[in-house]
């Protein structure tokens, strides 16, 4: 091969390597078409993380636009209207891979962005009060987030592929203090010196004493927990095989 032909083939070889390393799938079917992932070449990787199945994901920024690259699916998912994105956690919740992100927008500096992945389907939601990040409780069957709103708290709960929200139920009141047992009561005052032993001896009687006539206090029954009556927030849905 002559040097001139070698130089001419270098751009083609370079382009082939870039397409192979930084391609994203754009449609479905028996023949998948791929396009150049410009964010991977010209953009910045903001953060990288590992999903519960061991595959990798990354947050990228390109031309002030944020996206997530899911290596397992060779697919990029855009994060709309974001001016800043930060990774918080990724875990398996109720059969879904749930990715939790902190998101800021132009006029809202505090939102939570959820992505629920199952198969090739991605559901995503935004919620928050634009001021503070919510408290969260994430378990294997549900993920719950508490957002302060004015004088109350809104509860967001992800389970079964749905995000439900509504006023957070208040906790039941604490159990009231019980009466001290008899052995802890103060001792009776001693008898006066002028009283006789006969006077201090209790009289024999079959009548119940005043203490025995007192009825036992009713057992404490905690009130039933308030019922969470939520609404459903519609998701944004992306199919990674289309």
ChimeraX commands (.cxc) that place a marker at each C-alpha (Angstrom):
marker #1 position 0.00,0.00,0.00 radius 0.5
marker #1 position 1.39,3.40,-0.97 radius 0.5
marker #1 position 1.79,6.16,1.66 radius 0.5
marker #1 position -0.87,8.29,-0.03 radius 0.5
marker #1 position -3.44,5.49,0.16 radius 0.5
marker #1 position -2.49,4.90,3.80 radius 0.5
marker #1 position -3.13,8.54,4.69 radius 0.5
marker #1 position -6.45,8.52,2.85 radius 0.5
marker #1 position -7.60,5.46,4.76 radius 0.5
marker #1 position -6.82,6.92,8.20 radius 0.5
marker #1 position -9.96,9.14,8.42 radius 0.5
marker #1 position -12.12,6.17,7.42 radius 0.5
marker #1 position -10.48,3.96,10.03 radius 0.5
marker #1 position -10.83,6.64,12.70 radius 0.5
marker #1 position -14.48,7.16,11.89 radius 0.5
marker #1 position -15.11,3.41,12.07 radius 0.5
marker #1 position -13.49,3.21,15.50 radius 0.5
marker #1 position -15.52,6.14,16.78 radius 0.5
marker #1 position -18.76,4.67,15.50 radius 0.5
marker #1 position -17.97,1.30,17.02 radius 0.5
marker #1 position -17.04,2.70,20.42 radius 0.5
marker #1 position -19.59,5.50,20.72 radius 0.5
marker #1 position -22.66,4.32,18.86 radius 0.5
marker #1 position -26.22,4.43,20.08 radius 0.5
marker #1 position -29.15,2.40,18.79 radius 0.5
marker #1 position -31.88,4.55,17.26 radius 0.5
marker #1 position -34.60,2.12,16.16 radius 0.5
marker #1 position -35.87,-1.45,16.43 radius 0.5
marker #1 position -36.25,-4.27,14.03 radius 0.5
marker #1 position -34.10,-7.06,12.73 radius 0.5
marker #1 position -31.57,-4.49,11.48 radius 0.5
marker #1 position -30.57,-1.98,14.13 radius 0.5
marker #1 position -29.33,1.39,12.95 radius 0.5
marker #1 position -26.72,3.27,14.95 radius 0.5
marker #1 position -25.77,6.92,15.16 radius 0.5
marker #1 position -22.75,8.72,16.53 radius 0.5
marker #1 position -22.94,9.48,20.25 radius 0.5
marker #1 position -21.69,13.06,20.14 radius 0.5
marker #1 position -21.96,13.51,23.90 radius 0.5
marker #1 position -19.48,10.68,24.47 radius 0.5
marker #1 position -16.93,12.26,22.12 radius 0.5
marker #1 position -17.40,16.01,22.52 radius 0.5
marker #1 position -19.25,16.20,25.85 radius 0.5
marker #1 position -18.26,15.75,29.49 radius 0.5
marker #1 position -18.93,12.75,31.70 radius 0.5
marker #1 position -20.43,14.24,34.86 radius 0.5
marker #1 position -20.71,11.00,36.82 radius 0.5
marker #1 position -20.57,7.24,36.33 radius 0.5
marker #1 position -22.34,4.53,38.31 radius 0.5
marker #1 position -23.08,0.81,38.38 radius 0.5
marker #1 position -26.61,-0.60,38.21 radius 0.5
marker #1 position -27.76,-3.54,40.37 radius 0.5
marker #1 position -27.27,-5.98,37.47 radius 0.5
marker #1 position -23.61,-4.97,37.16 radius 0.5
marker #1 position -23.99,-2.92,33.98 radius 0.5
marker #1 position -22.71,0.64,33.80 radius 0.5
marker #1 position -24.38,3.99,33.36 radius 0.5
marker #1 position -23.09,7.52,33.05 radius 0.5
marker #1 position -24.39,11.08,33.20 radius 0.5
marker #1 position -23.12,13.29,30.37 radius 0.5
marker #1 position -23.38,16.97,29.48 radius 0.5
marker #1 position -23.17,18.24,25.91 radius 0.5
marker #1 position -24.20,21.72,24.69 radius 0.5
marker #1 position -25.78,22.35,28.14 radius 0.5
marker #1 position -27.99,19.28,27.71 radius 0.5
marker #1 position -27.87,16.34,30.12 radius 0.5
marker #1 position -28.42,12.69,29.31 radius 0.5
marker #1 position -27.84,9.22,30.72 radius 0.5
marker #1 position -26.01,6.57,28.72 radius 0.5
marker #1 position -27.03,2.98,29.54 radius 0.5
marker #1 position -24.25,0.78,28.23 radius 0.5
marker #1 position -26.30,-2.41,28.44 radius 0.5
marker #1 position -28.85,-1.10,25.93 radius 0.5
marker #1 position -26.50,1.16,23.90 radius 0.5
marker #1 position -29.10,3.84,24.39 radius 0.5
marker #1 position -29.07,7.47,25.53 radius 0.5
marker #1 position -31.96,8.83,27.62 radius 0.5
marker #1 position -32.27,12.62,27.67 radius 0.5
marker #1 position -33.00,14.45,30.93 radius 0.5
marker #1 position -35.22,17.29,29.84 radius 0.5
marker #1 position -34.86,20.90,31.06 radius 0.5
marker #1 position -31.96,20.04,33.38 radius 0.5
marker #1 position -29.32,22.64,34.23 radius 0.5
marker #1 position -27.55,20.32,36.68 radius 0.5
marker #1 position -27.81,16.60,37.43 radius 0.5
marker #1 position -26.28,14.56,40.25 radius 0.5
marker #1 position -26.44,10.81,40.84 radius 0.5
marker #1 position -27.91,9.70,44.17 radius 0.5
marker #1 position -28.60,5.94,44.06 radius 0.5
marker #1 position -29.52,2.92,41.95 radius 0.5
marker #1 position -31.24,-0.14,43.36 radius 0.5
marker #1 position -33.76,-2.88,42.57 radius 0.5
marker #1 position -37.26,-1.98,43.74 radius 0.5
marker #1 position -40.25,-4.24,43.10 radius 0.5
marker #1 position -38.75,-5.78,39.96 radius 0.5
marker #1 position -37.52,-2.47,38.51 radius 0.5
marker #1 position -34.11,-0.84,38.35 radius 0.5
marker #1 position -34.74,2.49,40.06 radius 0.5
marker #1 position -32.28,5.33,39.44 radius 0.5
marker #1 position -32.60,8.37,41.70 radius 0.5
marker #1 position -31.09,11.66,40.52 radius 0.5
marker #1 position -30.92,15.18,41.90 radius 0.5
marker #1 position -32.00,17.62,39.21 radius 0.5
marker #1 position -31.97,21.40,38.94 radius 0.5
marker #1 position -33.86,23.46,36.37 radius 0.5
marker #1 position -33.71,27.11,35.37 radius 0.5
marker #1 position -36.33,28.25,37.90 radius 0.5
marker #1 position -36.25,25.26,40.22 radius 0.5
marker #1 position -33.09,24.27,42.06 radius 0.5
marker #1 position -34.40,21.21,43.87 radius 0.5
marker #1 position -36.15,18.35,42.05 radius 0.5
marker #1 position -35.88,14.60,42.28 radius 0.5
marker #1 position -35.74,12.72,38.96 radius 0.5
marker #1 position -36.72,9.04,39.04 radius 0.5
marker #1 position -36.01,6.53,36.30 radius 0.5
marker #1 position -37.59,3.06,36.53 radius 0.5
marker #1 position -36.19,0.55,34.04 radius 0.5
marker #1 position -37.68,-2.84,33.27 radius 0.5
marker #1 position -36.63,-4.64,30.15 radius 0.5
marker #1 position -36.40,-2.02,27.40 radius 0.5
marker #1 position -39.02,0.30,28.92 radius 0.5
marker #1 position -38.02,3.37,30.91 radius 0.5
marker #1 position -40.46,5.36,33.03 radius 0.5
marker #1 position -39.38,8.71,34.48 radius 0.5
marker #1 position -40.86,11.33,36.81 radius 0.5
marker #1 position -39.91,14.71,38.30 radius 0.5
marker #1 position -41.12,15.97,41.68 radius 0.5
marker #1 position -39.97,18.27,44.48 radius 0.5
marker #1 position -40.50,21.65,46.12 radius 0.5
marker #1 position -37.61,23.41,44.30 radius 0.5
marker #1 position -35.92,24.21,47.65 radius 0.5
marker #1 position -34.91,21.09,49.55 radius 0.5
marker #1 position -34.22,17.45,48.78 radius 0.5
marker #1 position -36.75,14.96,50.17 radius 0.5
marker #1 position -36.17,12.38,52.86 radius 0.5
marker #1 position -36.31,8.88,51.41 radius 0.5
marker #1 position -36.99,5.32,52.54 radius 0.5
marker #1 position -36.03,2.75,49.90 radius 0.5
marker #1 position -36.77,-0.94,50.36 radius 0.5
marker #1 position -37.02,-3.98,48.07 radius 0.5
marker #1 position -40.75,-3.52,47.46 radius 0.5
marker #1 position -41.21,0.28,47.49 radius 0.5
marker #1 position -39.40,3.61,47.55 radius 0.5
marker #1 position -40.96,6.46,49.52 radius 0.5
marker #1 position -40.00,10.14,49.43 radius 0.5
marker #1 position -41.25,12.88,51.78 radius 0.5
marker #1 position -41.41,16.42,50.37 radius 0.5
marker #1 position -42.12,19.39,52.65 radius 0.5
marker #1 position -44.92,21.54,51.22 radius 0.5
marker #1 position -45.93,24.57,53.31 radius 0.5
marker #1 position -47.27,23.36,56.64 radius 0.5
marker #1 position -47.61,19.74,55.51 radius 0.5
marker #1 position -45.69,16.91,53.87 radius 0.5
marker #1 position -46.39,15.23,50.54 radius 0.5
marker #1 position -45.53,11.55,50.27 radius 0.5
marker #1 position -44.38,10.12,46.94 radius 0.5
marker #1 position -44.24,6.36,46.71 radius 0.5
marker #1 position -42.90,4.25,43.85 radius 0.5
marker #1 position -44.16,0.68,43.66 radius 0.5
marker #1 position -45.41,-1.59,40.89 radius 0.5
marker #1 position -44.08,0.73,38.21 radius 0.5
marker #1 position -46.27,3.61,39.43 radius 0.5
marker #1 position -45.54,6.82,41.30 radius 0.5
marker #1 position -48.29,7.70,43.78 radius 0.5
marker #1 position -48.50,10.91,45.77 radius 0.5
marker #1 position -50.68,12.48,48.42 radius 0.5
marker #1 position -50.62,14.04,51.90 radius 0.5
marker #1 position -48.35,12.03,54.14 radius 0.5
marker #1 position -50.31,10.34,56.94 radius 0.5
marker #1 position -49.48,11.53,60.42 radius 0.5
marker #1 position -48.00,9.08,62.86 radius 0.5
marker #1 position -50.34,7.79,65.61 radius 0.5
marker #1 position -49.92,9.47,69.00 radius 0.5
marker #1 position -47.60,7.96,71.55 radius 0.5
marker #1 position -48.97,5.60,74.21 radius 0.5
marker #1 position -50.02,7.61,77.31 radius 0.5
marker #1 position -48.07,7.14,80.52 radius 0.5
marker #1 position -49.37,4.31,82.70 radius 0.5
marker #1 position -50.09,4.59,86.41 radius 0.5
marker #1 position -47.26,3.55,88.69 radius 0.5
marker #1 position -47.66,-0.01,90.11 radius 0.5
marker #1 position -48.60,-0.51,93.75 radius 0.5
marker #1 position -45.08,-1.45,94.86 radius 0.5
marker #1 position -43.87,1.94,93.73 radius 0.5
marker #1 position -46.45,3.88,95.71 radius 0.5
marker #1 position -45.15,5.79,98.78 radius 0.5
marker #1 position -45.56,3.89,102.14 radius 0.5
marker #1 position -48.45,4.71,104.46 radius 0.5
marker #1 position -47.84,7.14,107.35 radius 0.5
marker #1 position -46.92,5.39,110.66 radius 0.5
marker #1 position -49.56,5.13,113.41 radius 0.5
marker #1 position -49.55,7.73,116.19 radius 0.5
marker #1 position -47.89,6.73,119.48 radius 0.5
marker #1 position -51.16,7.12,121.50 radius 0.5
marker #1 position -53.06,4.62,119.43 radius 0.5
marker #1 position -53.39,1.07,120.76 radius 0.5
marker #1 position -52.45,-2.08,118.92 radius 0.5
marker #1 position -56.14,-2.98,118.85 radius 0.5
marker #1 position -56.93,0.20,117.00 radius 0.5
marker #1 position -54.17,-0.43,114.48 radius 0.5
marker #1 position -55.31,-4.04,113.87 radius 0.5
marker #1 position -57.59,-4.18,110.82 radius 0.5
marker #1 position -61.17,-5.13,111.44 radius 0.5
marker #1 position -62.37,-8.46,110.15 radius 0.5
marker #1 position -64.91,-7.86,107.45 radius 0.5
marker #1 position -66.04,-9.56,104.27 radius 0.5
marker #1 position -66.88,-6.24,102.63 radius 0.5
marker #1 position -64.52,-5.27,99.78 radius 0.5
marker #1 position -62.11,-2.49,100.53 radius 0.5
marker #1 position -62.17,0.79,98.69 radius 0.5
marker #1 position -59.06,-0.16,96.71 radius 0.5
marker #1 position -60.60,-3.43,95.55 radius 0.5
marker #1 position -63.75,-1.68,94.39 radius 0.5
marker #1 position -61.80,0.42,91.86 radius 0.5
marker #1 position -62.25,-0.78,88.33 radius 0.5
marker #1 position -59.11,-1.72,86.36 radius 0.5
marker #1 position -58.08,0.83,83.72 radius 0.5
marker #1 position -59.06,-0.03,80.18 radius 0.5
marker #1 position -56.17,-1.39,78.09 radius 0.5
marker #1 position -54.58,1.12,75.72 radius 0.5
marker #1 position -55.52,0.51,72.10 radius 0.5
marker #1 position -53.48,2.60,69.63 radius 0.5
marker #1 position -55.54,4.29,66.95 radius 0.5
marker #1 position -55.50,2.88,63.47 radius 0.5
marker #1 position -52.86,4.35,61.18 radius 0.5
marker #1 position -54.23,6.93,58.73 radius 0.5
marker #1 position -54.89,5.59,55.27 radius 0.5
marker #1 position -52.68,6.89,52.45 radius 0.5
marker #1 position -55.09,7.92,49.67 radius 0.5
marker #1 position -52.84,8.90,46.79 radius 0.5
marker #1 position -53.15,10.00,43.20 radius 0.5
marker #1 position -50.95,8.72,40.40 radius 0.5
marker #1 position -48.44,10.92,38.60 radius 0.5
marker #1 position -48.22,10.02,34.94 radius 0.5
marker #1 position -44.73,9.01,33.77 radius 0.5
marker #1 position -42.73,9.92,30.72 radius 0.5
marker #1 position -42.17,6.62,28.88 radius 0.5
marker #1 position -39.26,5.72,26.61 radius 0.5
marker #1 position -38.85,2.41,24.77 radius 0.5
marker #1 position -35.16,1.62,24.34 radius 0.5
marker #1 position -35.78,-0.80,21.46 radius 0.5
marker #1 position -37.39,1.85,19.25 radius 0.5
marker link #1:1,2 radius 0.2
marker link #1:2,3 radius 0.2
marker link #1:3,4 radius 0.2
marker link #1:4,5 radius 0.2
marker link #1:5,6 radius 0.2
marker link #1:6,7 radius 0.2
marker link #1:7,8 radius 0.2
marker link #1:8,9 radius 0.2
marker link #1:9,10 radius 0.2
marker link #1:10,11 radius 0.2
marker link #1:11,12 radius 0.2
marker link #1:12,13 radius 0.2
marker link #1:13,14 radius 0.2
marker link #1:14,15 radius 0.2
marker link #1:15,16 radius 0.2
marker link #1:16,17 radius 0.2
marker link #1:17,18 radius 0.2
marker link #1:18,19 radius 0.2
marker link #1:19,20 radius 0.2
marker link #1:20,21 radius 0.2
marker link #1:21,22 radius 0.2
marker link #1:22,23 radius 0.2
marker link #1:23,24 radius 0.2
marker link #1:24,25 radius 0.2
marker link #1:25,26 radius 0.2
marker link #1:26,27 radius 0.2
marker link #1:27,28 radius 0.2
marker link #1:28,29 radius 0.2
marker link #1:29,30 radius 0.2
marker link #1:30,31 radius 0.2
marker link #1:31,32 radius 0.2
marker link #1:32,33 radius 0.2
marker link #1:33,34 radius 0.2
marker link #1:34,35 radius 0.2
marker link #1:35,36 radius 0.2
marker link #1:36,37 radius 0.2
marker link #1:37,38 radius 0.2
marker link #1:38,39 radius 0.2
marker link #1:39,40 radius 0.2
marker link #1:40,41 radius 0.2
marker link #1:41,42 radius 0.2
marker link #1:42,43 radius 0.2
marker link #1:43,44 radius 0.2
marker link #1:44,45 radius 0.2
marker link #1:45,46 radius 0.2
marker link #1:46,47 radius 0.2
marker link #1:47,48 radius 0.2
marker link #1:48,49 radius 0.2
marker link #1:49,50 radius 0.2
marker link #1:50,51 radius 0.2
marker link #1:51,52 radius 0.2
marker link #1:52,53 radius 0.2
marker link #1:53,54 radius 0.2
marker link #1:54,55 radius 0.2
marker link #1:55,56 radius 0.2
marker link #1:56,57 radius 0.2
marker link #1:57,58 radius 0.2
marker link #1:58,59 radius 0.2
marker link #1:59,60 radius 0.2
marker link #1:60,61 radius 0.2
marker link #1:61,62 radius 0.2
marker link #1:62,63 radius 0.2
marker link #1:63,64 radius 0.2
marker link #1:64,65 radius 0.2
marker link #1:65,66 radius 0.2
marker link #1:66,67 radius 0.2
marker link #1:67,68 radius 0.2
marker link #1:68,69 radius 0.2
marker link #1:69,70 radius 0.2
marker link #1:70,71 radius 0.2
marker link #1:71,72 radius 0.2
marker link #1:72,73 radius 0.2
marker link #1:73,74 radius 0.2
marker link #1:74,75 radius 0.2
marker link #1:75,76 radius 0.2
marker link #1:76,77 radius 0.2
marker link #1:77,78 radius 0.2
marker link #1:78,79 radius 0.2
marker link #1:79,80 radius 0.2
marker link #1:80,81 radius 0.2
marker link #1:81,82 radius 0.2
marker link #1:82,83 radius 0.2
marker link #1:83,84 radius 0.2
marker link #1:84,85 radius 0.2
marker link #1:85,86 radius 0.2
marker link #1:86,87 radius 0.2
marker link #1:87,88 radius 0.2
marker link #1:88,89 radius 0.2
marker link #1:89,90 radius 0.2
marker link #1:90,91 radius 0.2
marker link #1:91,92 radius 0.2
marker link #1:92,93 radius 0.2
marker link #1:93,94 radius 0.2
marker link #1:94,95 radius 0.2
marker link #1:95,96 radius 0.2
marker link #1:96,97 radius 0.2
marker link #1:97,98 radius 0.2
marker link #1:98,99 radius 0.2
marker link #1:99,100 radius 0.2
marker link #1:100,101 radius 0.2
marker link #1:101,102 radius 0.2
marker link #1:102,103 radius 0.2
marker link #1:103,104 radius 0.2
marker link #1:104,105 radius 0.2
marker link #1:105,106 radius 0.2
marker link #1:106,107 radius 0.2
marker link #1:107,108 radius 0.2
marker link #1:108,109 radius 0.2
marker link #1:109,110 radius 0.2
marker link #1:110,111 radius 0.2
marker link #1:111,112 radius 0.2
marker link #1:112,113 radius 0.2
marker link #1:113,114 radius 0.2
marker link #1:114,115 radius 0.2
marker link #1:115,116 radius 0.2
marker link #1:116,117 radius 0.2
marker link #1:117,118 radius 0.2
marker link #1:118,119 radius 0.2
marker link #1:119,120 radius 0.2
marker link #1:120,121 radius 0.2
marker link #1:121,122 radius 0.2
marker link #1:122,123 radius 0.2
marker link #1:123,124 radius 0.2
marker link #1:124,125 radius 0.2
marker link #1:125,126 radius 0.2
marker link #1:126,127 radius 0.2
marker link #1:127,128 radius 0.2
marker link #1:128,129 radius 0.2
marker link #1:129,130 radius 0.2
marker link #1:130,131 radius 0.2
marker link #1:131,132 radius 0.2
marker link #1:132,133 radius 0.2
marker link #1:133,134 radius 0.2
marker link #1:134,135 radius 0.2
marker link #1:135,136 radius 0.2
marker link #1:136,137 radius 0.2
marker link #1:137,138 radius 0.2
marker link #1:138,139 radius 0.2
marker link #1:139,140 radius 0.2
marker link #1:140,141 radius 0.2
marker link #1:141,142 radius 0.2
marker link #1:142,143 radius 0.2
marker link #1:143,144 radius 0.2
marker link #1:144,145 radius 0.2
marker link #1:145,146 radius 0.2
marker link #1:146,147 radius 0.2
marker link #1:147,148 radius 0.2
marker link #1:148,149 radius 0.2
marker link #1:149,150 radius 0.2
marker link #1:150,151 radius 0.2
marker link #1:151,152 radius 0.2
marker link #1:152,153 radius 0.2
marker link #1:153,154 radius 0.2
marker link #1:154,155 radius 0.2
marker link #1:155,156 radius 0.2
marker link #1:156,157 radius 0.2
marker link #1:157,158 radius 0.2
marker link #1:158,159 radius 0.2
marker link #1:159,160 radius 0.2
marker link #1:160,161 radius 0.2
marker link #1:161,162 radius 0.2
marker link #1:162,163 radius 0.2
marker link #1:163,164 radius 0.2
marker link #1:164,165 radius 0.2
marker link #1:165,166 radius 0.2
marker link #1:166,167 radius 0.2
marker link #1:167,168 radius 0.2
marker link #1:168,169 radius 0.2
marker link #1:169,170 radius 0.2
marker link #1:170,171 radius 0.2
marker link #1:171,172 radius 0.2
marker link #1:172,173 radius 0.2
marker link #1:173,174 radius 0.2
marker link #1:174,175 radius 0.2
marker link #1:175,176 radius 0.2
marker link #1:176,177 radius 0.2
marker link #1:177,178 radius 0.2
marker link #1:178,179 radius 0.2
marker link #1:179,180 radius 0.2
marker link #1:180,181 radius 0.2
marker link #1:181,182 radius 0.2
marker link #1:182,183 radius 0.2
marker link #1:183,184 radius 0.2
marker link #1:184,185 radius 0.2
marker link #1:185,186 radius 0.2
marker link #1:186,187 radius 0.2
marker link #1:187,188 radius 0.2
marker link #1:188,189 radius 0.2
marker link #1:189,190 radius 0.2
marker link #1:190,191 radius 0.2
marker link #1:191,192 radius 0.2
marker link #1:192,193 radius 0.2
marker link #1:193,194 radius 0.2
marker link #1:194,195 radius 0.2
marker link #1:195,196 radius 0.2
marker link #1:196,197 radius 0.2
marker link #1:197,198 radius 0.2
marker link #1:198,199 radius 0.2
marker link #1:199,200 radius 0.2
marker link #1:200,201 radius 0.2
marker link #1:201,202 radius 0.2
marker link #1:202,203 radius 0.2
marker link #1:203,204 radius 0.2
marker link #1:204,205 radius 0.2
marker link #1:205,206 radius 0.2
marker link #1:206,207 radius 0.2
marker link #1:207,208 radius 0.2
marker link #1:208,209 radius 0.2
marker link #1:209,210 radius 0.2
marker link #1:210,211 radius 0.2
marker link #1:211,212 radius 0.2
marker link #1:212,213 radius 0.2
marker link #1:213,214 radius 0.2
marker link #1:214,215 radius 0.2
marker link #1:215,216 radius 0.2
marker link #1:216,217 radius 0.2
marker link #1:217,218 radius 0.2
marker link #1:218,219 radius 0.2
marker link #1:219,220 radius 0.2
marker link #1:220,221 radius 0.2
marker link #1:221,222 radius 0.2
marker link #1:222,223 radius 0.2
marker link #1:223,224 radius 0.2
marker link #1:224,225 radius 0.2
marker link #1:225,226 radius 0.2
marker link #1:226,227 radius 0.2
marker link #1:227,228 radius 0.2
marker link #1:228,229 radius 0.2
marker link #1:229,230 radius 0.2
marker link #1:230,231 radius 0.2
marker link #1:231,232 radius 0.2
marker link #1:232,233 radius 0.2
marker link #1:233,234 radius 0.2
marker link #1:234,235 radius 0.2
marker link #1:235,236 radius 0.2
marker link #1:236,237 radius 0.2
marker link #1:237,238 radius 0.2
marker link #1:238,239 radius 0.2
marker link #1:239,240 radius 0.2
marker link #1:240,241 radius 0.2
marker link #1:241,242 radius 0.2
view
